[in-house]
């Protein structure tokens, strides 16, 4: 049982690390989907959290049950061969797009927070990713197990500091005018669909390697709860920032204002979360490419990073604002089918 709990925490860490990418860790993604809608955004976050817990666990448990080695096999099971092929093509495109957003996010951290060239952040991230990818699954587990608890801890620190501010309750209950306010209604579903649709590239092969249903179920539950806690903590923090939509990395701006003594550590943690998502996406893409052609990891990873780098030359905020909502709507079909798919848990001996 001790081993099962240990593996469950590792799965939870990979789940969180994969979802908490550039947009999530920097706060930009949370602003785009939730915080700019004020109190309605908070209600949307609670709904998203429920979906992360229930659907995230179900995704991994089904993947283990059918022994899917990649998201291609998983989507073929959900949609059938013909429709699955179309979805897998979109997934390949989306994962490359998100990898580009992550690289652009790494560049934004170096440029906005450290005053260094954007390309320095991008190339350092690519180099470190090569090292982890060569280690394989153990490297993925190790990086996430280290970075994720730190991210949760600092998110809670910022939340506690925000709660002590005199006008917190007023800001929490405030509902700002938004010309696209209708998006707050579909945000929980498109956000959860986007993140689970993309996270399957990592979660499917990980679940198939672990196999034990009890361990996978609790890994999904713990990961979903942790994501909900980080979302709520980040939202409570972001609503206290005036003109929150103007910043590329709003969480770092808040840390600099509220707890400057932790600022540089927090910037490193944000970078660490971006890094975990980069390696998670590239890990999934590498597994997928090997389904089509048996190429060495070094060759496939180089091809992935070359394409991602070219896309990342576009501004980070622009990429995130346009690509993420679009991908969220595309992933809705995946999300609905996964929700409807029956699952019979195996008997535990």
Residue frames as qw, qx, qy, qz and C-alpha x, y, z in Angstrom:
[[0.000, 0.884, 0.467, 0.000, 0.00, 0.00, 0.00],
 [0.335, -0.744, 0.105, 0.569, 2.90, 2.33, 0.76],
 [0.366, -0.089, 0.606, 0.700, 4.24, 1.83, -2.76],
 [0.164, 0.641, 0.682, 0.311, 0.78, 2.55, -4.22],
 [0.139, -0.926, -0.247, 0.247, 0.53, 5.87, -2.37],
 [0.393, -0.537, 0.348, 0.660, 4.04, 6.81, -3.44],
 [0.295, 0.172, 0.700, 0.628, 3.20, 6.11, -7.09],
 [0.049, 0.801, 0.593, 0.067, -0.15, 7.92, -6.72],
 [0.212, -0.857, -0.023, 0.468, 1.67, 11.06, -5.58],
 [0.362, -0.284, 0.556, 0.692, 4.10, 10.72, -8.50],
 [0.217, 0.487, 0.730, 0.428, 1.20, 10.45, -10.97],
 [0.082, -0.897, -0.398, 0.173, -0.47, 13.45, -9.33],
 [0.317, -0.674, 0.212, 0.633, 2.77, 15.45, -9.67],
 [0.298, 0.010, 0.675, 0.675, 3.08, 14.59, -13.37],
 [0.092, 0.706, 0.681, 0.169, -0.62, 15.43, -13.89],
 [0.159, -0.908, -0.185, 0.340, -0.21, 18.84, -12.23],
 [0.375, -0.512, 0.397, 0.663, 3.15, 19.51, -13.90],
 [0.323, 0.253, 0.718, 0.563, 1.73, 18.77, -17.33],
 [0.030, 0.816, 0.555, 0.158, -1.31, 21.03, -16.90],
 [0.269, -0.901, -0.048, 0.339, 0.47, 23.84, -15.03],
 [0.704, 0.302, 0.241, 0.595, 2.36, 25.13, -18.04],
 [0.312, 0.145, 0.040, 0.938, 3.42, 28.55, -19.25],
 [0.252, -0.520, -0.310, -0.755, -0.06, 30.10, -19.19],
 [0.695, -0.575, -0.426, -0.072, -1.07, 28.55, -15.86],
 [0.688, -0.304, -0.262, 0.604, 2.14, 29.23, -13.93],
 [0.254, 0.155, 0.046, 0.954, 2.53, 32.80, -15.19],
 [0.152, 0.478, 0.552, -0.666, -1.15, 33.54, -14.49],
 [0.195, 0.255, -0.394, -0.861, -1.86, 34.63, -18.08],
 [0.288, -0.162, -0.871, -0.364, -4.02, 31.60, -18.85],
 [0.170, -0.478, -0.768, 0.392, -6.03, 31.95, -15.62],
 [0.090, 0.436, 0.089, -0.891, -6.66, 35.62, -16.41],
 [0.242, 0.126, -0.617, -0.738, -7.82, 34.75, -19.94],
 [0.377, -0.253, -0.856, -0.248, -10.26, 32.01, -18.87],
 [0.449, -0.555, -0.679, 0.170, -11.34, 33.07, -15.37],
 [0.364, -0.430, -0.361, 0.743, -10.04, 36.05, -13.39],
 [0.014, 0.041, 0.233, 0.972, -11.09, 38.76, -15.85],
 [0.408, -0.449, -0.605, -0.516, -14.71, 37.70, -15.18],
 [0.280, -0.466, 0.396, -0.740, -14.44, 38.40, -11.43],
 [0.557, -0.164, 0.654, -0.485, -16.78, 36.38, -9.18],
 [0.882, 0.329, 0.002, -0.338, -18.19, 34.47, -12.16],
 [0.503, 0.581, -0.635, 0.078, -14.61, 33.36, -12.84],
 [0.236, -0.367, 0.792, -0.428, -14.40, 31.85, -9.35],
 [0.800, 0.127, 0.380, -0.446, -17.59, 29.81, -9.96],
 [0.771, 0.540, -0.298, -0.159, -16.07, 28.62, -13.25],
 [0.165, 0.570, -0.771, 0.231, -12.89, 27.54, -11.44],
 [0.552, -0.175, 0.686, -0.441, -14.88, 25.34, -9.02],
 [0.869, 0.352, 0.144, -0.316, -16.56, 23.64, -11.97],
 [0.559, 0.647, -0.519, 0.014, -13.20, 23.15, -13.71],
 [0.170, -0.492, 0.788, -0.327, -11.75, 21.62, -10.56],
 [0.773, 0.043, 0.502, -0.385, -14.55, 19.06, -10.40],
 [0.824, 0.532, -0.097, -0.166, -13.92, 18.14, -14.04],
 [0.273, 0.674, -0.670, 0.146, -10.16, 17.81, -13.47],
 [0.420, -0.322, 0.770, -0.357, -10.77, 15.37, -10.60],
 [0.786, 0.204, 0.482, -0.330, -13.45, 13.21, -12.24],
 [0.775, 0.620, -0.041, -0.113, -12.50, 13.24, -15.93],
 [0.157, 0.753, -0.635, 0.068, -8.73, 13.28, -15.34],
 [0.496, -0.284, 0.793, -0.212, -8.95, 10.09, -13.27],
 [0.813, 0.354, 0.388, -0.251, -11.26, 8.47, -15.80],
 [0.537, 0.762, -0.336, -0.135, -8.90, 9.29, -18.69],
 [0.029, 0.602, -0.790, 0.108, -5.96, 7.56, -17.03],
 [0.601, -0.094, 0.734, -0.301, -7.95, 4.57, -15.77],
 [0.816, 0.499, 0.175, -0.234, -9.36, 3.85, -19.23],
 [0.400, 0.760, -0.509, -0.052, -5.89, 4.27, -20.77],
 [0.219, -0.443, 0.850, -0.181, -4.48, 1.68, -18.37],
 [0.728, 0.136, 0.577, -0.345, -7.43, -0.68, -18.89],
 [0.797, 0.588, 0.086, -0.111, -7.04, -0.72, -22.71],
 [0.738, -0.313, 0.311, 0.510, -3.22, -0.60, -22.38],
 [0.463, 0.864, 0.122, 0.156, -2.91, 2.41, -24.71],
 [0.730, -0.158, 0.024, 0.664, 0.74, 3.26, -25.33],
 [0.199, -0.013, 0.148, 0.969, 0.05, 6.70, -26.87],
 [0.338, 0.407, 0.320, -0.786, -2.75, 9.24, -27.28],
 [0.393, 0.240, -0.609, -0.647, -3.22, 7.89, -30.83],
 [0.290, -0.127, -0.948, -0.026, -4.34, 4.50, -29.51],
 [0.038, 0.362, 0.659, -0.658, -6.50, 6.20, -26.88],
 [0.350, 0.399, -0.034, -0.846, -8.28, 8.42, -29.42],
 [0.371, 0.103, -0.799, -0.463, -8.78, 5.47, -31.78],
 [0.160, -0.263, -0.915, 0.259, -10.57, 3.75, -28.88],
 [0.132, 0.454, 0.435, -0.767, -12.73, 6.81, -28.10],
 [0.385, 0.537, -0.099, -0.744, -13.60, 7.92, -31.64],
 [0.871, 0.357, 0.338, -0.004, -13.01, 4.86, -33.81],
 [0.696, -0.058, 0.359, 0.619, -10.24, 4.46, -36.41],
 [0.364, 0.602, 0.385, 0.597, -11.43, 6.97, -39.00],
 [0.195, -0.925, -0.136, -0.296, -12.51, 9.85, -36.73],
 [0.729, -0.606, 0.082, 0.307, -9.62, 9.03, -34.36],
 [0.678, 0.161, 0.251, 0.672, -7.17, 9.65, -37.22],
 [0.121, 0.772, 0.214, 0.586, -8.57, 13.15, -37.76],
 [0.523, -0.847, -0.039, -0.092, -8.47, 13.95, -34.03],
 [0.811, -0.331, 0.141, 0.460, -4.88, 12.67, -33.79],
 [0.502, 0.467, 0.201, 0.699, -3.85, 14.98, -36.63],
 [0.176, -0.862, -0.098, -0.465, -5.32, 17.94, -34.73],
 [0.754, -0.644, 0.005, 0.127, -3.63, 16.71, -31.53],
 [0.765, 0.039, 0.119, 0.632, -0.24, 16.66, -33.24],
 [0.219, 0.647, 0.159, 0.712, -0.77, 20.22, -34.42],
 [0.445, -0.830, -0.110, -0.319, -2.03, 21.36, -31.00],
 [0.825, -0.467, 0.002, 0.318, 0.83, 19.78, -29.06],
 [0.599, 0.236, 0.117, 0.756, 3.32, 21.49, -31.35],
 [0.043, -0.756, -0.181, -0.628, 1.43, 24.76, -30.85],
 [0.636, -0.760, -0.075, -0.108, 1.42, 24.41, -27.08],
 [0.816, -0.189, 0.027, 0.545, 5.11, 23.46, -27.03],
 [0.368, 0.490, 0.132, 0.779, 5.70, 26.70, -28.93],
 [0.351, -0.819, -0.141, -0.432, 3.65, 28.63, -26.34],
 [0.807, -0.547, -0.052, 0.214, 5.77, 27.06, -23.58],
 [0.688, 0.077, 0.079, 0.717, 9.02, 28.04, -25.28],
 [0.083, 0.666, 0.158, 0.724, 7.70, 31.57, -25.85],
 [0.590, -0.769, -0.154, -0.190, 6.72, 31.62, -22.15],
 [0.810, -0.315, -0.015, 0.494, 10.26, 30.63, -21.14],
 [0.448, 0.355, 0.140, 0.808, 11.55, 33.43, -23.36],
 [0.222, -0.787, -0.218, -0.533, 9.08, 35.87, -21.75],
 [0.732, -0.646, -0.133, 0.168, 10.38, 34.98, -18.26],
 [0.693, -0.101, 0.080, 0.710, 13.95, 35.72, -19.32],
 [0.245, 0.480, 0.261, 0.801, 12.97, 38.91, -21.16],
 [0.320, -0.752, -0.243, -0.522, 10.36, 40.47, -18.81],
 [0.729, -0.679, -0.079, -0.037, 11.67, 39.29, -15.44],
 [0.797, -0.334, 0.143, 0.483, 15.44, 38.84, -15.90],
 [0.129, 0.901, -0.165, -0.380, 16.13, 41.47, -18.57],
 [0.403, -0.322, 0.750, 0.414, 17.86, 38.88, -20.78],
 [0.343, 0.248, -0.561, -0.711, 17.27, 38.13, -24.49],
 [0.830, 0.049, 0.158, -0.532, 14.16, 36.04, -25.21],
 [0.805, 0.376, -0.448, -0.097, 16.17, 33.57, -27.28],
 [0.096, 0.454, -0.786, 0.408, 18.47, 32.88, -24.31],
 [0.582, -0.100, 0.564, -0.577, 15.48, 31.51, -22.37],
 [0.867, 0.313, -0.068, -0.381, 14.27, 29.49, -25.35],
 [0.649, 0.484, -0.584, 0.062, 17.62, 27.83, -26.12],
 [0.105, -0.381, 0.781, -0.484, 18.45, 27.09, -22.46],
 [0.734, 0.022, 0.389, -0.556, 15.02, 25.42, -22.14],
 [0.847, 0.399, -0.272, -0.224, 15.63, 23.33, -25.26],
 [0.370, 0.509, -0.737, 0.248, 19.06, 22.22, -24.00],
 [0.326, -0.248, 0.728, -0.550, 17.74, 21.20, -20.56],
 [0.826, 0.165, 0.155, -0.516, 14.80, 19.39, -22.18],
 [0.681, 0.454, -0.569, -0.077, 17.20, 17.29, -24.26],
 [0.075, 0.384, -0.825, 0.407, 18.90, 16.11, -21.05],
 [0.553, -0.028, 0.578, -0.600, 15.62, 15.10, -19.38],
 [0.818, 0.338, -0.111, -0.452, 14.23, 13.44, -22.53],
 [0.516, 0.449, -0.729, 0.029, 17.30, 11.22, -22.80],
 [0.161, -0.208, 0.829, -0.494, 16.65, 9.96, -19.24],
 [0.330, -0.256, -0.822, -0.386, 12.99, 9.16, -20.13],
 [0.520, -0.627, -0.477, -0.330, 10.06, 8.55, -17.75],
 [0.650, -0.435, -0.385, 0.490, 12.22, 8.70, -14.61],
 [0.291, 0.040, 0.006, 0.956, 13.40, 12.18, -15.59],
 [0.279, -0.487, -0.405, -0.722, 9.79, 13.30, -16.11],
 [0.651, -0.589, -0.479, 0.008, 8.77, 12.00, -12.66],
 [0.608, -0.255, -0.271, 0.701, 11.83, 13.52, -10.94],
 [0.135, 0.210, 0.096, 0.963, 11.41, 17.05, -12.33],
 [0.421, -0.530, -0.398, -0.620, 7.66, 17.18, -11.58],
 [0.700, -0.495, -0.486, 0.169, 7.99, 15.72, -8.08],
 [0.486, -0.176, -0.207, 0.831, 10.47, 18.50, -7.24],
 [0.042, 0.175, 0.176, 0.968, 8.79, 21.51, -8.90],
 [0.369, -0.522, -0.595, -0.487, 5.07, 20.89, -8.28],
 [0.519, -0.607, -0.520, 0.302, 5.09, 21.05, -4.41],
 [0.335, -0.233, -0.061, 0.911, 7.07, 24.31, -4.60],
 [0.094, -0.286, -0.438, -0.847, 4.53, 25.79, -7.00],
 [0.467, -0.609, -0.612, -0.191, 1.63, 24.84, -4.71],
 [0.531, -0.473, -0.381, 0.591, 3.44, 26.28, -1.68],
 [0.207, -0.126, 0.075, 0.967, 4.17, 29.64, -3.28],
 [0.224, -0.430, -0.559, -0.672, 0.65, 29.91, -4.72],
 [0.515, -0.638, -0.569, 0.062, -0.72, 29.48, -1.18],
 [0.436, -0.345, -0.202, 0.806, 1.70, 32.09, 0.21],
 [0.025, 0.121, 0.298, 0.946, 0.53, 34.64, -2.37],
 [0.381, -0.539, -0.630, -0.410, -3.10, 33.79, -1.65],
 [0.519, -0.578, -0.498, 0.386, -2.65, 34.33, 2.11],
 [0.286, -0.221, -0.015, 0.932, -0.99, 37.70, 1.46],
 [0.137, -0.283, -0.484, -0.816, -3.86, 38.69, -0.86],
 [0.440, -0.579, -0.678, -0.102, -6.51, 37.65, 1.69],
 [0.441, -0.502, -0.374, 0.643, -5.00, 40.11, 4.20],
 [0.149, 0.147, 0.224, 0.952, -5.44, 43.08, 1.86],
 [0.199, 0.261, 0.491, -0.807, -8.22, 45.46, 3.03],
 [0.562, 0.357, -0.063, -0.744, -10.34, 45.40, -0.15],
 [0.053, -0.163, 0.959, 0.227, -10.09, 41.66, -0.89],
 [0.315, 0.402, 0.820, -0.256, -13.77, 40.80, -0.29],
 [0.365, 0.715, 0.095, -0.588, -14.89, 43.69, -2.49],
 [0.217, 0.544, -0.660, -0.471, -12.61, 42.54, -5.33],
 [0.179, -0.019, 0.984, 0.015, -13.63, 38.90, -4.87],
 [0.344, 0.536, 0.712, -0.295, -17.36, 39.66, -5.27],
 [0.203, 0.636, -0.157, -0.728, -16.85, 42.22, -8.05],
 [0.663, 0.366, 0.623, 0.196, -18.19, 41.30, -11.51],
 [0.090, -0.483, 0.280, 0.825, -16.49, 43.52, -14.15],
 [0.670, 0.606, 0.115, -0.413, -18.11, 44.34, -17.47],
 [0.349, -0.297, 0.763, 0.456, -16.82, 42.12, -20.29],
 [0.522, 0.388, -0.276, -0.707, -18.03, 42.29, -23.88],
 [0.611, 0.164, -0.743, -0.219, -17.48, 38.52, -24.15],
 [0.413, -0.357, 0.597, -0.587, -18.93, 37.69, -20.73],
 [0.914, 0.071, -0.063, -0.394, -20.75, 34.70, -22.20],
 [0.621, 0.427, -0.642, 0.142, -17.38, 32.94, -22.31],
 [0.213, -0.416, 0.692, -0.550, -17.42, 32.63, -18.51],
 [0.843, -0.017, 0.230, -0.485, -20.25, 30.07, -18.90],
 [0.943, 0.298, -0.147, -0.018, -18.33, 27.76, -21.24],
 [0.122, 0.781, -0.569, 0.229, -14.88, 28.51, -19.73],
 [0.616, -0.414, 0.634, -0.217, -14.91, 25.56, -17.24],
 [0.898, 0.234, 0.367, -0.060, -15.64, 23.09, -20.02],
 [0.642, 0.736, -0.156, 0.147, -13.34, 24.53, -22.70],
 [0.089, -0.790, 0.562, -0.228, -10.53, 24.99, -20.14],
 [0.705, -0.281, 0.635, -0.147, -10.79, 21.46, -18.74],
 [0.872, 0.434, 0.225, -0.015, -11.19, 20.05, -22.27],
 [0.408, 0.838, -0.338, 0.127, -8.12, 21.93, -23.50],
 [0.205, -0.684, 0.664, -0.220, -5.90, 20.83, -20.64],
 [0.762, -0.112, 0.620, -0.151, -7.07, 17.21, -20.50],
 [0.809, 0.579, 0.084, -0.059, -7.01, 16.90, -24.27],
 [0.380, 0.785, -0.453, 0.185, -3.39, 18.03, -24.35],
 [0.395, -0.579, 0.656, -0.279, -2.35, 16.29, -21.12],
 [0.957, 0.065, 0.213, -0.185, -3.39, 12.90, -22.54],
 [0.646, 0.639, -0.401, 0.120, -0.12, 12.90, -24.52],
 [0.086, 0.506, -0.734, 0.444, 1.66, 12.39, -21.18],
 [0.590, -0.229, 0.512, -0.580, -1.05, 10.83, -18.98],
 [0.920, 0.200, -0.112, -0.319, -1.94, 7.97, -21.36],
 [0.705, 0.379, -0.567, 0.196, 1.56, 6.40, -21.61],
 [0.070, -0.433, 0.656, -0.614, 2.23, 7.07, -17.89],
 [0.743, -0.134, 0.308, -0.578, -1.00, 5.30, -16.86],
 [0.914, 0.256, -0.271, -0.161, -0.22, 2.34, -19.13],
 [0.455, 0.449, -0.668, 0.381, 3.19, 1.95, -17.49],
 [0.283, -0.326, 0.609, -0.665, 1.78, 2.08, -13.93],
 [0.418, -0.104, -0.846, -0.315, -1.24, -0.19, -14.72],
 [0.193, -0.306, -0.831, 0.422, -2.59, -0.49, -11.13],
 [0.119, -0.663, -0.520, -0.525, -6.14, 0.98, -11.15],
 [0.489, -0.766, -0.358, 0.214, -6.23, 2.00, -7.46],
 [0.512, -0.361, 0.081, 0.775, -2.95, 3.89, -7.80],
 [0.189, 0.275, 0.460, 0.823, -4.05, 5.62, -11.01],
 [0.239, -0.753, -0.553, -0.264, -7.45, 6.58, -9.56],
 [0.480, -0.776, -0.216, 0.347, -5.93, 8.25, -6.52],
 [0.466, -0.138, 0.253, 0.836, -3.17, 9.85, -8.60],
 [0.056, 0.496, 0.518, 0.695, -5.91, 11.46, -10.71],
 [0.378, -0.810, -0.444, -0.064, -7.93, 12.56, -7.67],
 [0.551, -0.593, -0.065, 0.584, -4.91, 14.04, -5.88],
 [0.373, 0.051, 0.362, 0.853, -3.74, 15.75, -9.07],
 [0.065, -0.647, -0.539, -0.536, -7.20, 17.20, -9.73],
 [0.456, -0.808, -0.333, 0.170, -7.50, 18.50, -6.15],
 [0.531, -0.396, 0.098, 0.743, -4.02, 20.09, -6.36],
 [0.230, 0.306, 0.460, 0.802, -4.94, 21.79, -9.65],
 [0.236, -0.785, -0.500, -0.281, -8.14, 23.15, -8.08],
 [0.536, -0.704, -0.179, 0.431, -6.21, 24.52, -5.09],
 [0.447, -0.165, 0.256, 0.841, -3.63, 26.23, -7.35],
 [0.076, 0.527, 0.542, 0.650, -6.40, 27.68, -9.55],
 [0.353, -0.839, -0.411, -0.061, -8.29, 29.12, -6.56],
 [0.564, -0.576, -0.028, 0.590, -5.11, 30.45, -4.93],
 [0.382, 0.053, 0.373, 0.844, -3.98, 32.07, -8.19],
 [0.050, -0.677, -0.535, -0.502, -7.41, 33.60, -8.81],
 [0.445, -0.818, -0.308, 0.194, -7.55, 35.09, -5.29],
 [0.518, -0.420, 0.151, 0.730, -4.14, 36.62, -5.99],
 [0.316, 0.234, 0.509, 0.766, -4.77, 37.85, -9.55],
 [0.069, -0.799, -0.537, -0.261, -8.01, 39.72, -8.77],
 [0.406, -0.806, -0.138, 0.407, -5.97, 42.05, -6.53],
 [0.461, -0.179, 0.361, 0.791, -3.80, 43.21, -9.46],
 [0.340, 0.731, 0.157, -0.571, -5.10, 46.36, -11.23],
 [0.525, 0.674, -0.342, -0.392, -5.23, 46.06, -15.04],
 [0.685, -0.304, 0.661, 0.035, -4.38, 42.37, -14.75],
 [0.816, 0.471, 0.333, 0.041, -4.85, 41.76, -18.49],
 [0.295, 0.923, -0.246, -0.039, -1.92, 44.03, -19.42],
 [0.301, -0.678, 0.670, 0.019, 0.85, 41.77, -18.06],
 [0.657, 0.336, -0.649, -0.182, 2.56, 38.80, -19.74],
 [0.567, -0.048, -0.759, 0.317, 3.53, 37.28, -16.35],
 [0.372, -0.693, -0.066, -0.614, 1.06, 38.75, -13.81],
 [0.851, -0.463, -0.239, 0.067, 1.94, 36.30, -11.00],
 [0.685, 0.029, -0.172, 0.708, 5.55, 37.48, -10.95],
 [0.016, 0.558, 0.032, 0.829, 4.41, 41.13, -10.85],
 [0.650, -0.641, -0.167, -0.373, 2.24, 40.36, -7.81],
 [0.867, -0.275, -0.219, 0.353, 5.06, 38.49, -6.05],
 [0.469, 0.291, -0.110, 0.826, 7.38, 41.45, -6.64],
 [0.229, -0.594, -0.049, -0.769, 4.79, 43.76, -5.02],
 [0.760, -0.537, -0.111, -0.349, 3.61, 41.57, -2.12],
 [0.840, -0.467, 0.234, 0.144, 6.69, 39.50, -1.20],
 [0.442, 0.827, -0.346, -0.022, 9.79, 40.86, -2.94],
 [0.331, -0.598, 0.726, -0.072, 12.08, 38.68, -0.78],
 [0.707, 0.067, 0.704, -0.022, 10.62, 35.58, -2.53],
 [0.529, 0.706, -0.061, -0.467, 10.55, 37.15, -5.98],
 [0.264, 0.599, -0.709, -0.263, 13.60, 35.49, -7.58],
 [0.280, -0.077, 0.949, -0.124, 12.75, 32.08, -6.15],
 [0.569, 0.481, 0.515, -0.423, 9.22, 32.41, -7.53],
 [0.463, 0.695, -0.336, -0.436, 10.50, 33.37, -10.98],
 [0.047, 0.391, -0.913, -0.109, 12.60, 30.19, -10.95],
 [0.408, 0.183, 0.845, -0.293, 9.54, 28.15, -9.95],
 [0.582, 0.631, 0.138, -0.494, 7.49, 29.70, -12.78],
 [0.347, 0.616, -0.636, -0.310, 10.28, 28.78, -15.15],
 [0.185, -0.198, 0.957, -0.102, 10.39, 25.28, -13.63],
 [0.559, 0.381, 0.621, -0.396, 6.67, 24.80, -14.30],
 [0.546, 0.689, -0.209, -0.428, 7.05, 25.99, -17.88],
 [0.119, 0.524, -0.833, -0.130, 9.94, 23.55, -18.23],
 [0.400, 0.016, 0.889, -0.223, 7.91, 20.61, -16.90],
 [0.639, 0.556, 0.345, -0.404, 5.21, 21.30, -19.48],
 [0.380, 0.698, -0.504, -0.338, 7.75, 21.57, -22.29],
 [0.006, -0.340, 0.940, 0.034, 9.24, 18.17, -21.49],
 [0.517, 0.228, 0.731, -0.382, 5.76, 16.70, -20.92],
 [0.628, 0.643, 0.063, -0.433, 4.57, 17.79, -24.37],
 [0.332, 0.641, -0.656, -0.221, 7.76, 16.74, -26.10],
 [0.294, -0.181, 0.924, -0.167, 7.63, 13.38, -24.28],
 [0.624, 0.404, 0.558, -0.369, 4.11, 12.81, -25.64],
 [0.549, 0.730, -0.193, -0.358, 5.02, 13.95, -29.16],
 [0.053, 0.548, -0.828, -0.106, 8.12, 11.75, -29.18],
 [0.450, 0.044, 0.868, -0.204, 6.04, 8.71, -28.20],
 [0.632, 0.587, 0.315, -0.396, 3.53, 9.57, -30.93],
 [0.391, 0.732, -0.457, -0.320, 6.13, 10.02, -33.69],
 [0.125, -0.376, 0.918, 0.022, 7.61, 6.63, -32.81],
 [0.644, 0.290, 0.637, -0.309, 4.22, 5.10, -33.58],
 [0.634, 0.730, 0.011, -0.256, 4.69, 6.26, -37.19],
 [0.684, 0.589, -0.373, 0.214, 8.45, 5.78, -37.64],
 [0.842, -0.465, -0.107, 0.252, 11.08, 4.13, -35.40],
 [0.403, 0.728, -0.213, 0.511, 13.49, 7.08, -35.22],
 [0.539, -0.093, -0.531, 0.647, 16.01, 7.70, -32.39],
 [0.251, -0.805, -0.453, 0.288, 14.81, 10.00, -29.59],
 [0.336, -0.464, 0.134, 0.808, 17.50, 12.56, -30.47],
 [0.119, 0.154, 0.611, 0.768, 16.19, 12.87, -34.07],
 [0.166, -0.664, -0.683, -0.254, 12.47, 13.13, -33.16],
 [0.347, -0.748, -0.325, 0.463, 13.10, 15.60, -30.31],
 [0.293, -0.278, 0.273, 0.873, 15.24, 17.78, -32.59],
 [0.007, 0.365, 0.662, 0.655, 12.46, 17.87, -35.21],
 [0.279, -0.746, -0.603, 0.036, 9.85, 18.74, -32.55],
 [0.364, -0.662, -0.143, 0.639, 11.94, 21.58, -31.11],
 [0.262, -0.022, 0.431, 0.863, 12.77, 23.00, -34.54],
 [0.112, -0.556, -0.636, -0.523, 9.09, 23.37, -35.46],
 [0.399, -0.757, -0.475, 0.204, 8.15, 24.60, -31.96],
 [0.415, -0.416, 0.009, 0.809, 10.93, 27.19, -32.00],
 [0.130, 0.207, 0.483, 0.841, 9.77, 28.66, -35.33],
 [0.277, -0.690, -0.584, -0.325, 6.20, 29.04, -33.99],
 [0.515, -0.640, -0.368, 0.434, 7.47, 30.48, -30.68],
 [0.363, 0.071, 0.117, 0.921, 8.95, 33.48, -32.53],
 [0.232, -0.652, -0.406, -0.596, 5.42, 34.96, -32.33],
 [0.174, -0.469, 0.408, -0.764, 4.72, 37.01, -29.16],
 [0.128, -0.057, -0.939, 0.313, 3.87, 34.81, -26.13],
 [0.298, 0.313, 0.507, -0.746, 0.71, 36.69, -25.10],
 [0.532, 0.357, -0.309, -0.703, -0.60, 36.67, -28.68],
 [0.374, 0.143, -0.903, -0.155, 0.01, 32.93, -29.05],
 [0.013, -0.162, -0.878, 0.451, -1.75, 32.13, -25.79],
 [0.363, 0.336, 0.290, -0.819, -4.76, 34.42, -26.37],
 [0.605, 0.357, -0.342, -0.624, -5.54, 32.95, -29.80],
 [0.446, 0.224, -0.858, -0.122, -4.32, 29.34, -29.69],
 [0.035, -0.012, 0.882, -0.470, -5.57, 28.24, -26.26],
 [0.545, 0.277, 0.373, -0.698, -9.27, 29.15, -26.65],
 [0.632, 0.398, -0.454, -0.487, -9.23, 27.67, -30.19],
 [0.330, 0.219, -0.915, 0.080, -7.67, 24.42, -28.93],
 [0.277, 0.042, 0.719, -0.636, -10.19, 24.34, -26.08],
 [0.680, 0.318, 0.080, -0.656, -13.11, 24.30, -28.50],
 [0.588, 0.377, -0.671, -0.249, -11.45, 21.61, -30.66],
 [0.156, 0.182, -0.917, 0.320, -10.89, 19.44, -27.56],
 [0.556, -0.051, 0.332, -0.760, -14.57, 19.64, -26.57],
 [0.834, 0.149, -0.362, -0.390, -15.47, 16.65, -28.76],
 [0.510, 0.236, -0.770, 0.300, -12.76, 14.60, -27.02],
 [0.128, -0.175, 0.606, -0.765, -14.01, 15.77, -23.63],
 [0.703, -0.002, 0.063, -0.708, -17.67, 14.93, -24.31],
 [0.820, 0.161, -0.519, -0.180, -16.87, 11.43, -25.59],
 [0.355, 0.229, -0.765, 0.486, -14.60, 10.74, -22.62],
 [0.375, -0.143, 0.433, -0.807, -17.36, 11.91, -20.26],
 [0.806, 0.079, -0.060, -0.584, -19.90, 9.57, -21.91],
 [0.592, 0.310, -0.743, -0.037, -17.61, 6.54, -22.24],
 [0.840, -0.480, -0.027, -0.251, -18.59, 3.83, -19.70],
 [0.295, 0.544, -0.723, 0.307, -15.83, 2.52, -17.43],
 [0.888, -0.385, -0.181, -0.175, -15.96, -0.61, -15.30],
 [0.115, -0.756, 0.610, -0.209, -13.17, -0.60, -12.69],
 [0.670, 0.155, -0.725, 0.027, -11.32, -3.90, -12.31],
 [0.783, -0.592, -0.155, -0.110, -11.71, -5.82, -9.05],
 [0.086, 0.742, -0.573, 0.337, -8.84, -5.13, -6.65],
 [0.786, -0.058, -0.605, 0.109, -7.29, -8.22, -5.14]]
